[in-house]
Amino acid sequence: GCLRVMKLDIRTLDGAGQLRFDEKYDLSGMEFFGHYPIAEPLRFSGRAAGCAGGLVTLEGELSTRLHLLCDRCGREFTRDKAVPVSVLLELTLQDEERGDIVVCPGGICDLEDIAVPEWILAMDYQNLCREDCEGLLPREESSTSRL
């Protein structure tokens, strides 16, 4: 089905208000090193809460089950991955030194604009089916140790 994209209106979170969210995004077309590991929807759940100074804290978790190929033996495997997200949102940029603040023009924050870059940054460069994967075994050994 169609996955809806939620936009948070942070103007409603002045002071003590908070909003919960639970969204799903289809990133199945996103390529990493020639493969498409995000075959299942990426879930982004958490809450946004107003705090002093007109800022909004957004805390949540990104999670999905990745479909990967082992970099050593080439075997297909799946791995559940979860990434914590914690950012500050504000209507206009007050302090240009703060790299951890996401500016939301007009008070509207598109959650996908936060979720996707955070997820991409957290993707691993190397994926092993097991920590102790020995890779492709020489042919003469593999005939005796076939599963």
N, C-alpha and C positions, 0 to 999 in steps of 0.2 A: 504494500500500500504506500500511499504518499506520506512522507515524513514531514510534519509541520516544523517550521523554524520559529522558535519563540523569540520575541523581542521584549526585553525588560524595560519598563518605563520607570527609571530611577527617580523621577520627580515625585513619585508617590511614596518614596522611602525616607522622607525628611525626618530626621531624629531617630525614632525607635522602631519604625515600621520594618517589616521583613517580608520577602517573597520566597516561596519555595519553587524550584523548577525541576523538571525531569524530562529531558529531551532526547531524541535519537536522530542521528545523522547518517546518511548513506555515503560512505567514503570508499565504496567498493571499486570505484574507477581510479583510485589514487595509486600510482605506481611507485614502488621502492625497489631499486636495483633489479628491474626487469620482472618483478612479481607484484601481485595485488593482494597483500596480506590482510587487508581490512574487509574481509568478505562478509562479515556480520555487522549490523548497525553499531555505531559508536554511541554509547549512552553518556549523557552529561547530566548529573543530578547534584543538587545542593541547594544553597540559599543565598540570597542577597539581603543585606541588612544595612539600614541607614546608621551613620555614626556622625560624630562631631565634624564641623567644618564643611558640611555639604558632601562629604565623601560617602561612598557606599562600599562595604566590604563584600566581596563575592567569594564564597568558599564552596568547593564541591569536588567531585571526582569524575574523571573520565574513565570509562571501562569498556572492554569488548573482549571477544575471543579472537585472537589472531590465527590465521592459517599460514604457516611458515614452511620454508625449506631449510633443512639443516645445512649450514655453510661447510661442514666437514664431510658428511656422508651423503648429502643430497636427499635424505628421507623427508617426506612431508610429515608435519606434526602440527598440533594446535597448542596454543598457550594463552591462558587468561592473563590480561594485563590491565592494571589500574594505575591511574596517575592522579595524584592530588593537585588541585588547582586553587590558588589563593591570589586574588588580585584586588586592587582598589579601583573603583569607578568614580568619575566625576563629570560634571556637566561641561566645564571648560578647564583648560590646563592653567592652574594657578602658578605652578612651580616647575619650570622646564628641566630642573635637575632630576626630577623623579622619573626614573625609567620604569617603575613598577605600576604606574597609574595608566589606566585605559580611559581615554576621553570619549564621552558619549554625547555627540552633538545633539542638541535638542532634548537631551535626557533619555534618548532611546538607545538601548544597548542590544546589539544583535549577539546572542549567545554563541552562535556559530563562529563569529569573528574571534572569539576568545578560545573556544574549544579546539578548533582545527589547528591553529599554530602551536598551541600548548601540546597537542597530541603529536604533531610532527616532530617537535623538539625532543620528545620523550621516546621516539622510536629508536630501537637498538640498531647499531651498525652491524653487529654480528649476532646470529641466531644459531644456537646449538640445540639439538634435540635432547641432549643430556650434557651436563657439565663435563663428564668423562668420555664423551663420544670420541672414538678412536679414528673416525673417518672411514674412508674406503679401505677395506682390508685387501691385501694382495690375493690374487685369484686362488692360489693353492691353499691358503688358509681358509678362505671363505667356503670352500666345498665341505670342509669338516665342521665348520661352525655355523652352518645354515640354520636359521630359526625354524 
